[in-house]
Amino acid sequence: GYYERNNHCVILLFSFVVHQNAPIGCVLKPLQLPMNSAAHFTGVSPTKDDVEWEMRPGGMLVQRREAGDDDYVDGQMINISVAHGSSHHEVFLPAQSTFWDVKEMLAHETGLKPEQQRLLFKGKEKENEEYLHMEGVKDKSKLLLLEDAASKESYLEEVRKHNEMLKAFEAVAAVRSEVDKLCERVSALEVAVDGGTMVSDKEFVVSTELLMRQLLKLDGIKAEGEAKLQRKAEVRRVQNAVDTLDSLKARNSKPFSNIGKSVL
């Protein structure tokens, strides 16, 4: 066999070893030759650039590779520079990482989620699953980071919905606080009516009006999800309180019947 290097042909000699009493066959074994032997067969003097060979498990003869070779990436760590607007970020990671790995590391530096990032190398956008070393990214290489417009819009929409929900929670909580006070007022009126005390009709009218104001506030709150359920619960509380006031007002007009009921 032979291989070519620098337009010269170097012959590899193999010896055939046949084991006695073994089935017919042969084992291919490289014959170790001194450097001047190669010169004898090729007429080319060996140089420091001549390739060294090694035998891999299974009998395969391959070129020996050193850790300093340019294309050697197994376990190698590289430092790449990423430009993002007016900022620059340094990322130190294994050469066999993917562009998604780079995005995950940049997320801590930029605050952008990996889904919001676009990475360009030599003017071409790279896919998440592509490997750095296979795309030619080496130590000291430079990448460009852009923010994905669609992802940014989606993110802003999520933020908007979240803020609206928080606003709805706060609005419902404010109404709940007022309804709690009004419900205490209704309870006090109920105790008075049940005890036979004559209560001014104005108390029922004012209390009902205050409750209806809170009901209008609840109707004006835009809510979704849990906030919507909380708003619905407060609406039900207000309606129940108004119904109680109507019942108390009717009973208040007949105080003696109330006393009789309390005695019974």
N, C-alpha and C positions, 0 to 999 in steps of 0.2 A: 504494500500500500504506500501512498505518498500523500503529502500535503504541499500546498503552494504558499510561499511567503516571499514578498518583495520580488515577484516575478521569477523566482527560482524554485526548482523542484527538489525537495528533500525526500529521499527514499527511506521508508521504514521497513526494516527487515524483520521477519518473524521466523521463529524456529518452531518446528512441529515436533511435539513430544508424544510418542506412542507408548502407552503403558503395556507392559507385557501381561499376557493373559487377560487383557481387557477387550471389550467389544471394539470392533473396528471403528475408529474415529480419531479425532485429533483435538488437541487443545492449542488454541492460538495464543502464543506467548511472545511479547515484544523482546527483541534481542537488544540488549544494552550495548551501544556502540560509543566509543569515545568521540569527541567532537571532531577530531581529525579524520575519523572514518566517514563522517558525513561529507567532509570536504573531498575525500577520495572518490565517493560515488557521484558527487554533484559538480565537483570542480569549483565549489564556492567555499570560501573560507568562512568559518563560523564567526558570528558577531555577538555582541552583548544583547542584541534584540532577538536572538534565536529563541524559539518557544520551548519551554520545558513541558514534559508530558508526565502524567501520572495515571496509575491504574485504579479505576473505581471498582467497588464491589460488583461482582457479576462479570468481571473481565473486560469492561469497556475502557478503552484507552482515550483519555481526554486531555485537553490542554490544561496545565496547571494555572490556577487563577490566584492572584494575590489580593490582599485586602486593599492595596493601593491602586488597583486597576480602576480606570474611569467608569467601567460598566459594572463594577462590583457594588451591589446594593444590599446584600443580605445583612440585616442588623445594623446597617449604617444609619447614623443620625444626620439630618441636614437642617440647616437654618435658612429659612426663606423669609423674604421681606414682602409685606402686603401693604399696598397703598390704598387708603380709603379716604377720599377727599383730600383734605390738607394734612391728614394724619398718616403715620406709618406704624405698622405693627410687625414685630419679629416673632416668628413661629418656629419652634424647635421640635422636630418630631421625626419618626423613622421614615426613611426614603420610600418604603413600600406602603405608606399610608395612602388613603383615598382623599379626594378633594372634600368629601363630606367630613372627614376627620379634621381637616383644616378649618372648615366652617364651624365645627363644634368648639374648637379652640378659640376662634375669633369671636364667638358669641359672648365669651367672658370679657373680651376686650372692648367690643363695640356695643354690646347690649342688643344686637340684632340676632334674632333666632336664625338657626341654620336655613330654615325655609325661606327666610327673607333675603338671603345672600345670593349673589351671583359672582362667581370667581372666573376671571379671565387670565389666560396665560398666552403670551405672544399674540394678543389681539383676538383670541378665540375663547368663547365661553366653554367651560369644562363641566362635564356631568358629574353628579355626586359619586357614582360608582367607579369612576376612572381612577387609576393609580398614578401617583406622582411620578415615579421612576419610569413608567411605561410611556408617559406623555412628555418625557424629557426634562422634568423638573429636577434640578440638582441643587447642591449646596450653593447658597447665595443667589438663587433664582428669585425673580420678582413676579408677584401676582398683583392683579388689580381687583379690588372688591367694590362691587356696585350693589345698591339696594334694589331688590326686585319690586317693581312698581305695583304689580298685582298683589303680592304678598303684603306690601305696605298698606294698600287700600283695605285688604281683608283684616289686617291687624287693627287699623284705625277704626274699622266698623265694630270689631269686637270690643275695643276700648270704649267706644261710644255707647254700645249696649250695656256694658258693665257700669258705666257712669250713670246711665239713665236708671238702671236698677237700683243703684245706691241712692240716687235721688228719690226714687219712689219709696224705698224703705224709710228714708228720713221723713218724707211727707206723711206716710201712714203712721209712723211713730208719733209725730206731732199731733195728728188728729186723735190717736189713741189716748194720748195724755189728756186732751180736752174732754173726750168722751168718758174717761174714768171719773173726772170731776163731776160731770153732769149726771152720771149714773149714781154717784153718791148723793147728789141732790135729789134725784128721783126716789132713792131709797129712804131718804129723810121724809119726803112728802108721804110716802107709803106708810111709814110708821105713824105719822100724824093723823092721816085719814083713818087708819085702822084703830087708832086710839080714840076716835070720835071728835078730834079737833077740827074745827071749821077752818079751812084753808082758803085764802083769797084765790079767786079764779085767775087772777093775774099771774100767780106763781106757776100755774099750769101752762098758761099761754107763753110766758117768757121762757120757761124750760123747754117747751116744745120748739119754740123759735130757735133757741140756741142749738138744739140737737139737729134741726134741719139745716142750719148753717154748716155744721160739721159734715152732714150728708152731702151737701153741695161740694165741699172741699174734696171729699172722697171721690165724687164723680169726676172731678177735674184732674185726678192723678192718673197718669199713664203708667201702667204697670204690666209686667209680664212675669210668668213663672211664680216663684214664691211670693214676690211682692204683690202680685195680683190676688193670690189666695188670702194674704193678710188684709188687703183692702176689702175683699168680699166679707171677711169675718167682721170687720168694723162696721160695714154697712148693715149687717144683720144685727149687731149690737144696738146701733142707733134706732133701727126700725122697732126692735123689741122695746126699747126705752120709750119711744113715742107711743106705742100701743099701751104700755103700762100707764103712762100719763093720761091717756084718754079714758082708761078704765077708772083711774083714781079720781079724775074730774067728775065722772058720772056718779061715783060713790060718795064724793064729797058733798053733792047736792042732797044726799039723804043720810045725814050723820047718825040718826037714831037707828037706822037699819044696820049701820056699820057696827054700832055698839052691841046690838043684838047678836050679830054674827060673831063678834069677838067673844061674847059670853058663851055662846054655844060651842 
